[in-house]
Each structure stands twice: as structure tokens, then as C-alpha cells.
Amino acid sequence: MANNIDYEQVLNPSQLDAVMTLEGPVLVIAGAGSGKTRTLIYRVARLVETGVPPEDILLLTFTRKAAQEMLDRASSLSDARCRFVSGGTFHSLALRVLRTHGELIGFTNSFTILDRSDMEEVISSLVPELQIPKGTPRFPKRGTLANILSKAANLQQPVDEFMTREYGQFIEFTGQIRRLARLYGHYKKDHELMDYDDLILNLRKLLEEKEEIRRELGLKYRYVLVDEYQDTNKIQSDIVRWLAHDHKNIMVVGDDSQSIYSFRGANYKNMFDFPSLYSGAKIIKLEENYRSTQPILTLTNALMDQAHEKYTKCLFTKREGGRKPTIINTRTEPEQAAFVCRYIKEQMQQGLSIRDFAVLFRAGYHSFELEAELTRQGFRYVKYGGFKFLESAHIKDFLAHLRVGVNRDEAVSWVRVLRLVNNVGYAKSQAIIDWMRSNRIPPEQVGKWPGAGKREKGIKSLGKLLAGLASKKLKPENAVEQVMEYYVPILKEKFDDYPRRERELEQLVTMAGRYKRLRSFLDDLVLDPPTSSADTDLGKKGESLTLSTVHSAKGLEWPVVFIIWVMEGRFPSAKAYSNPLDLEEERRLMYVAATRAKDQLIMCYPGQESVPVWQLAETGLGNGLSSFIRSLPGYVISHESPGFQKTFFSRKQVNIEPAHSRPKQEESSGLSQGDRVTHPAFGTGVISKLVGQEKVEVLFKNAGRKLLHLEYTTLEKI
């Protein structure tokens, strides 16, 4: 039964305007924490309430989970039929359309999706055809080649032009990489494969070239809503334009100040181009913030006032009180780690939970010293921003067995599966694949390969597994269990840390249990994978501190947020100074980091640490506090130091002793210039200089030169 919603009571005026404007093009500029998700949910509810069939509404988001959560909330608020709204990602929409209409561009409906690792394997297998002379220096590795081909496709740039701009160090190989792009395209066509980029490229191609498909989808989806529009690329923007070509009932929601994914091909200019693409577009700004205190918002407003291109907005809140964001010069990196740990410990004694804190940083390696200190002090923490779940070798191995069961021509997975069999290398695996393809041998009969001897008896076991997977009545959950039984012995032989990897594989059984068809399960894993192994833990992360890169923290919030290494050359990154657009994105990244904080924002930088001169050569600004923060008006921020805690913290003072009050390090410590030492985070190095009795400068093999305070670090003499 439908519920009547009193929209004026539950929405602020700007949100209400966006929800009630149902016809025509609408651009909603939603500042951080301003309730954009709430606005989308109520607009879906309003459309259904006014009689629009839910199947006529398309909600595009960047994760399937986000779309489902929005539709579930709309259903509970208004009408249960909201669950029938078409929600999902651009890639899932493309998959649905291409599974039905793929023949119009030369594909059958059984094509397989290549994920990133598969893409790299295909590219690697094609490189020998380029006949690169032996001894040729610096030819790109397969990961770099995949980056070049993928990003050039997303940016719609010729390989030559793209490489000149972003991969100038490999410009001498432009001709070979251009040829590789052609070989890769032919390979995918011949083997019924599409990668991520192909999905949206081919959907756009269908919409542009096939008027009947465009008309069909326009009639099917009469109202289109797009979330996180600032993260779309040009191809996705074109798809949206074609979908709404006839009816123009399109609402996009985004924040140009939170566009931080240009490395994925996202184009923040889509936000600025919208009014010119859609004549008469209505622009609505959501500026009331429901997350942060006003002092935090005052800082973020001032930060974005300095942006060169922006939709001017002024975030405000009705929350009262709050501390000014604070800058702490911790002098050294070890003292930065010690300060964070001591402050968290003190606040926990005052009643806060470890889950109330997050430490954010520009790059993953910025947290190494902090991680070592957290470990020494016994803190539990979870770090985000590492490898994707599906990029782990054991997950790739496991899924390859399932994939050959649904696509017998999927050569990438066949190679992976066969090379896991004892005594079957690359040459034999290719011979087996060629034999099966030329003789049309079904997967379950791989064990009959005439070249198999006693040494290759594992091929028969593989055939037995594939025979079990061939059953059309087999449930996805049972298929995963069968592969588990076959693969775990291989896992134990291949990896020393197999207990952890086996636990991760067990999560696939749970995931598969939610599906009726194996192909749907595999498609969804590729289209919307867990972002890390922690994501498979069913949300049970326990009492842990969050460490995260800013990119991985987008969309999240915590009562207390630390941003560490707020220092020139680190945040912004020194690399950004070579391109004004990159520097502007670094500013937006700082905005995203700062707007994660609800109650307290604490920024730290180790002012006495030195960033290598070569990294700062193009900045002209030298070491020290980040220029983004240094250029802010003085009234928006409080500058403090670890020895000035009494005036900053309103609760019990955190005791960080000044250096002069501590006992001096005894000269009998045994450390001297030239000693070889090891550090928990930086590895092995050599002491290059003694700085008084409290500090040493160490030249580490992998981490470079570091100035360390002996009171806050652990060095062991080798």
C-alpha cells in the first residue's frame, strides 16, 4: 500500500524543488553532506506516486548496491512498487542491452566480459606478435599497456595523442602500441570478448547508429536519473543524452567539487556542459549540510573559493557550535604517528569509540610509519585503498574454472585453468586449447587430450570437475562448492598463506547463493566487485580504526577525521604541478577529505621532514605546510603544535611531552654513522648522519632518506 508523503515537512526548500520538478532537464548541484541521496530517493517516490509506472524510471549510479539501497528506501517510504524501478550502473545497463541486441554490432548474446586482469593477460599474449627486438630498453609492462589502451578509449583519444600527453617516456613505442591496440580489438572480436570499456562504448554505438534501439530505450525509460554525475566520462554523458534524446526528462545530481577520478577518465566538465546540452535546463543547488559543523564548512567553502572553475556554492548548517579545524606541525613523521595515536587513546578514555576516528592520506605509502606505531601500541585498524578483491591471484584462479563452464571459447580462463595442472606449461596449454577448438571438444572431455601421459594425469581431474559443472540444473552455490573441493589442494600447494585465502574463497559460496544462474553471478562479480577482501566479511569489521586513501573514503563520514602529510609535495602531490588541471583536482581531493569530518578536523604535517628536492622542483614553493591550507584566510583555521594541546582540546589534555623534557638518548645506544639498521616500515638502510642525541638520518634502500626521532621509532642494528 502506498504511503502519502508530506514532502514539505521532510525536505528543505532546495530538495523540495528538485523532487517536485518532474519534467524536463534538471541539474542538481549537491554539496558534500547536503542530502543528494535523500533527494533522489524522494524523487523516485514522487514519480511513482504521480502515476509513473516504476518500470519507466531508470536510476543510474556507480555501484549496484547504491541503486538497490535507494530503491529499497523509496519503497519503504512510499510505495512498494518502487523496487521495480530499473536501477544499476552504466555497465550493467550496457550488459542488459548488449545481451539482447549484441548481434547488431557483430556479437552473440553469449559474449564474455574481460575484467582488468584478463585484459592484461590477453595483451601480454599479443606482445610477442609485435616482434620487439631483444634488448630493447623500457618497453612498457602489461599493466601499463592496459592503462594506455583503456584510458585512451575512455578519453576517446588516439593512442599517439594520449601517449604524448601522459606516457612520454614510451613515445618511441607509439607505433607498436598502436598496432597492439588493433591486435587486441581483433582478438576480442574473434573470441567473443568485451572488456569494461567495450560495454559502454558499444552501448553508445548502438544508441548513436541504431535509431530503433534509441527509440525503444527512450520509450522504455521515460524518466532518467543519474547519481554522481561529476564522475561520468564523455562516453557516459553521451549515453545519457541519447537515452533522454526524445523526452528530455533527465535529472543529474553531482558536485563538481568532488570530481576526483580523472585517472579513470571521469570528466568534471560534464557538470558545466549540461546546461548547454539541454536547452532550458533548471539548475538547483543543495547547500544545507547535514554532516559537519559550521567551522569545518567555513574551511571547505574557503578552500573551493580558490578553485578556477566551479559552481559557486556556500555550504551551511543549522548545527550549533564546533571547533575550528586545526593544523598540527608534528615536526617529524614518527611524532605525527605518535600524536595521532595518543590523541585517539585520550579521546577513547573520554568515551569515544575507535570507530569514530579515521585517518586519511593522499597516497597509500603515507601511512606506513603510522601503521608501525599503531601495531606497536596494539591498535586494531583496517586500511582501504589497496588491491581490488578480484585482482588476487587465488580469486582469479578460482573463477577461471567457473568461466570456462559458461563460455567454452574463453581462452584467457582456459590458459589459467590448464596452467594450474601439474606439468602443463604455456606450450601444452596452448596445444590443448587448439586441439579442443579444432575438434570442437566440449570442456568436460579435456581429459581425453591425446598428448596426456602419466605426468599430466591432473587433466583428467579437471575434466571430471568440468563435467560436474556442465549440468544445466546446477545451482551457482553448488558450482562454487565443487570448484572449492577441486581447487583448495592447489591453493595449499601454491600459497604459504592459504588459510587466509581459503577464508576469502568461502565468501564466494555465500555470494553465489544469492543467484539462480551461474552466468549472472559471474557477470555481477565483474561489473560490481568487492573493493577489497575486507568487503567480503559481511560488514563485520569489529572495533577498528579506519585508515584510508582519500579516494577510498569518498562518500563516507566519521566524527573525527585526521588528514596526515598535509604538506607541499605530498598533498598536493608534486606531480600535479606539471598540469594546472591536475592541481585543481588535488584541491578537490582535499575538499573531499575535509568534508568527511562531522565534529573535528585535524590536519597534521611533519614540518621538519624533507620532501626530495627533485619532487618539488616544479612547485617553486619548497617544503612545509600544503599551499592549499597556507593560502586560506587566517580566521578559518587554528594553527597549533603538539606542545600546545591545553588550549586546543576541550577534554582532558593529551600529554605530548616537548622534546626538551624527555631523557636524552644515551650515547651508549650503540648507533653510529655507517651502521646498517632495519626499520619496521622502511626496511633496511644505513645511518648517514647523527643529528644531536635524539635524531638520526637514515638512507633506506627502498624508502629513501628519512630523519627519524629515536624517541618515537624503532631501529635495530643489523
C-alpha positions, 0 to 999 in steps of 0.5 A, spaced: 500 500 500 502 506 498 504 511 503 502 519 502 508 523 503 508 530 506 514 532 502 514 539 505 515 537 512 521 532 510 525 536 505 528 543 505 526 548 500 532 546 495 530 538 495 523 540 495 524 543 488 528 538 485 523 532 487 517 536 485 520 538 478 518 532 474 519 534 467 524 536 463 532 537 464 534 538 471 541 539 474 542 538 481 548 541 484 549 537 491 554 539 496 558 534 500 553 532 506 547 536 503 542 530 502 543 528 494 541 521 496 535 523 500 533 527 494 533 522 489 530 517 493 524 522 494 524 523 487 523 516 485 517 516 490 514 522 487 514 519 480 511 513 482 506 516 486 504 521 480 502 515 476 509 513 473 509 506 472 516 504 476 518 500 470 519 507 466 524 510 471 531 508 470 536 510 476 543 510 474 549 510 479 556 507 480 555 501 484 549 496 484 548 496 491 547 504 491 541 503 486 538 497 490 539 501 497 535 507 494 530 503 491 529 499 497 528 506 501 523 509 496 519 503 497 519 503 504 517 510 504 512 510 499 510 505 495 512 498 494 512 498 487 518 502 487 523 496 487 521 495 480 524 501 478 530 499 473 536 501 477 544 499 476 550 502 473 552 504 466 555 497 465 550 493 467 545 497 463 550 496 457 550 488 459 542 488 459 542 491 452 548 488 449 545 481 451 539 482 447 541 486 441 549 484 441 548 481 434 547 488 431 554 490 432 557 483 430 556 479 437 552 473 440 548 474 446 553 469 449 559 474 449 564 474 455 566 480 459 574 481 460 575 484 467 582 488 468 586 482 469 584 478 463 585 484 459 592 484 461 593 477 460 590 477 453 595 483 451 601 480 454 599 474 449 599 479 443 606 482 445 610 477 442 606 478 435 609 485 435 616 482 434 620 487 439 627 486 438 631 483 444 634 488 448 630 493 447 630 498 453 623 500 457 618 497 453 612 498 457 609 492 462 602 489 461 599 493 466 601 499 463 599 497 456 592 496 459 592 503 462 594 506 455 589 502 451 583 503 456 584 510 458 585 512 451 578 509 449 575 512 455 578 519 453 576 517 446 583 519 444 588 516 439 593 512 442 599 517 439 595 523 442 594 520 449 601 517 449 604 524 448 600 527 453 601 522 459 606 516 457 612 520 454 617 516 456 614 510 451 613 515 445 618 511 441 613 505 442 607 509 439 607 505 433 607 498 436 602 500 441 598 502 436 598 496 432 597 492 439 591 496 440 588 493 433 591 486 435 587 486 441 580 489 438 581 483 433 582 478 438 576 480 442 572 480 436 574 473 434 573 470 441 567 473 443 570 478 448 568 485 451 572 488 456 569 494 461 570 499 456 567 495 450 560 495 454 559 502 454 562 504 448 558 499 444 552 501 448 553 508 445 554 505 438 548 502 438 544 508 441 548 513 436 547 508 429 541 504 431 535 509 431 530 503 433 534 501 439 534 509 441 527 509 440 525 503 444 530 505 450 527 512 450 520 509 450 522 504 455 525 509 460 521 515 460 524 518 466 532 518 467 536 519 473 543 519 474 547 519 481 554 522 481 554 525 475 561 529 476 564 522 475 561 520 468 566 520 462 564 523 455 562 516 453 557 516 459 554 523 458 553 521 451 549 515 453 545 519 457 543 524 452 541 519 447 537 515 452 533 522 454 534 524 446 526 524 445 523 526 452 528 530 455 526 528 462 533 527 465 535 529 472 543 529 474 545 530 481 553 531 482 558 536 485 563 538 481 567 539 487 568 532 488 570 530 481 576 526 483 577 520 478 580 523 472 585 517 472 579 513 470 577 518 465 571 521 469 570 528 466 568 534 471 566 538 465 560 534 464 557 538 470 558 545 466 556 542 459 549 540 461 546 546 461 548 547 454 546 540 452 539 541 454 536 547 452 532 550 458 535 546 463 533 548 471 539 548 475 538 547 483 543 547 488 543 543 495 547 547 500 544 545 507 549 540 510 547 535 514 554 532 516 559 537 519 559 543 523 559 550 521 567 551 522 569 545 518 564 548 512 567 555 513 574 551 511 571 547 505 567 553 502 574 557 503 578 552 500 573 551 493 573 559 493 580 558 490 578 553 485 578 556 477 572 553 475 566 551 479 559 552 481 559 557 486 556 554 492 556 556 500 555 550 504 551 551 511 548 548 517 543 549 522 548 545 527 550 549 533 557 550 535 564 546 533 571 547 533 575 550 528 579 545 524 586 545 526 593 544 523 598 540 527 606 541 525 608 534 528 615 536 526 617 529 524 613 523 521 614 518 527 611 524 532 605 525 527 604 517 528 605 518 535 600 524 536 595 521 532 595 515 536 595 518 543 590 523 541 585 517 539 587 513 546 585 520 550 579 521 546 577 513 547 578 514 555 573 520 554 568 515 551 569 515 544 569 509 540 575 507 535 570 507 530 569 514 530 576 516 528 579 515 521 585 517 518 586 519 511 592 520 506 593 522 499 597 516 497 597 509 500 605 509 502 603 515 507 601 511 512 606 506 513 610 509 519 603 510 522 601 503 521 608 501 525 606 505 531 599 503 531 601 495 531 606 497 536 601 500 541 596 494 539 591 498 535 586 494 531 585 498 524 583 496 517 586 500 511 582 501 504 585 503 498 589 497 496 588 491 491 581 490 488 578 483 491 578 480 484 585 482 482 588 476 487 591 471 484 587 465 488 580 469 486 582 469 479 584 462 479 578 460 482 573 463 477 577 461 471 574 454 472 567 457 473 568 461 466 570 456 462 563 452 464 559 458 461 563 460 455 567 454 452 571 459 447 574 463 453 581 462 452 584 467 457 580 462 463 582 456 459 590 458 459 589 459 467 585 453 468 590 448 464 596 452 467 594 450 474 595 442 472 601 439 474 606 439 468 602 443 463 606 449 461 604 455 456 606 450 450 601 444 452 596 449 454 596 452 448 596 445 444 590 443 448 586 449 447 587 448 439 586 441 439 579 442 443 577 448 438 579 444 432 575 438 434 570 442 437 571 438 444 566 440 449 570 442 456 568 436 460 572 431 455 579 435 456 581 429 459 581 425 453 587 430 450 591 425 446 598 428 448 596 426 456 601 421 459 602 419 466 605 426 468 599 430 466 594 425 469 591 432 473 587 433 466 583 428 467 581 431 474 579 437 471 575 434 466 571 430 471 570 437 475 568 440 468 563 435 467 560 436 474 559 443 472 556 442 465 549 440 468 544 445 466 540 444 473 546 446 477 545 451 482 551 457 482 552 455 490 553 448 488 558 450 482 562 454 487 562 448 492 565 443 487 570 448 484 572 449 492 573 441 493 577 441 486 581 447 487 583 448 495 589 442 494 592 447 489 591 453 493 595 449 499 600 447 494 601 454 491 600 459 497 604 459 504 598 463 506 592 459 504 588 459 510 587 466 509 585 465 502 581 459 503 577 464 508 576 469 502 574 463 497 568 461 502 565 468 501 564 466 494 559 460 496 555 465 500 555 470 494 553 465 489 547 463 493 544 469 492 543 467 484 539 462 480 544 462 474 551 461 474 552 466 468 549 472 472 553 471 478 559 471 474 557 477 470 555 481 477 562 479 480 565 483 474 561 489 473 560 490 481 566 487 485 568 487 492 573 493 493 577 489 497 577 482 501 575 486 507 568 487 503 567 480 503 566 479 511 559 481 511 560 488 514 563 485 520 569 489 521 569 489 529 572 495 533 577 498 528 580 504 526 579 506 519 585 508 515 584 510 508 586 513 501 582 519 500 579 516 494 577 510 498 573 514 503 569 518 498 562 518 500 563 516 507 563 520 514 566 519 521 566 524 527 573 525 527 577 525 521 585 526 521 588 528 514 596 526 515 602 529 510 598 535 509 604 538 506 607 541 499 609 535 495 605 530 498 598 533 498 598 536 493 602 531 490 608 534 486 606 531 480 600 535 479 604 541 478 606 539 471 598 540 469 594 546 472 588 541 471 591 536 475 592 541 481 585 543 481 583 536 482 588 535 488 584 541 491 578 537 490 581 531 493 582 535 499 575 538 499 573 531 499 577 529 505 575 535 509 568 534 508 568 527 511 569 530 518 562 531 522 565 534 529 573 535 528 578 536 523 585 535 524 590 536 519 597 534 521 604 535 517 611 533 519 614 540 518 621 538 519 621 532 514 624 533 507 620 532 501 626 530 495 628 536 492 627 533 485 619 532 487 618 539 488 622 542 483 616 544 479 612 547 485 617 553 486 614 553 493 619 548 497 617 544 503 612 545 509 605 546 510 600 544 503 599 551 499 592 549 499 591 550 507 597 556 507 593 560 502 586 560 506 584 566 510 587 566 517 580 566 521 578 559 518 583 555 521 587 554 528 594 553 527 597 549 533 603 544 535 603 538 539 606 542 545 600 546 545 594 541 546 591 545 553 588 550 549 586 546 543 582 540 546 576 541 550 577 534 554 582 532 558 589 534 555 593 529 551 600 529 554 605 530 548 611 531 552 616 537 548 622 534 546 626 538 551 623 534 557 624 527 555 631 523 557 636 524 552 638 518 548 644 515 551 650 515 547 651 508 549 645 506 544 650 503 540 648 507 533 653 510 529 654 513 522 655 507 517 651 502 521 646 498 517 639 498 521 632 495 519 626 499 520 619 496 521 616 500 515 622 502 511 626 496 511 633 496 511 638 502 510 644 505 513 645 511 518 648 517 514 648 522 519 647 523 527 643 529 528 644 531 536 642 525 541 635 524 539 635 524 531 638 520 526 638 520 518 637 514 515 638 512 507 633 506 506 634 502 500 627 502 498 624 508 502 629 513 501 632 518 506 628 519 512 630 523 519 627 519 524 626 521 532 629 515 536 624 517 541 618 515 537 621 509 532 624 503 532 631 501 529 635 495 530 642 494 528 643 489 523 
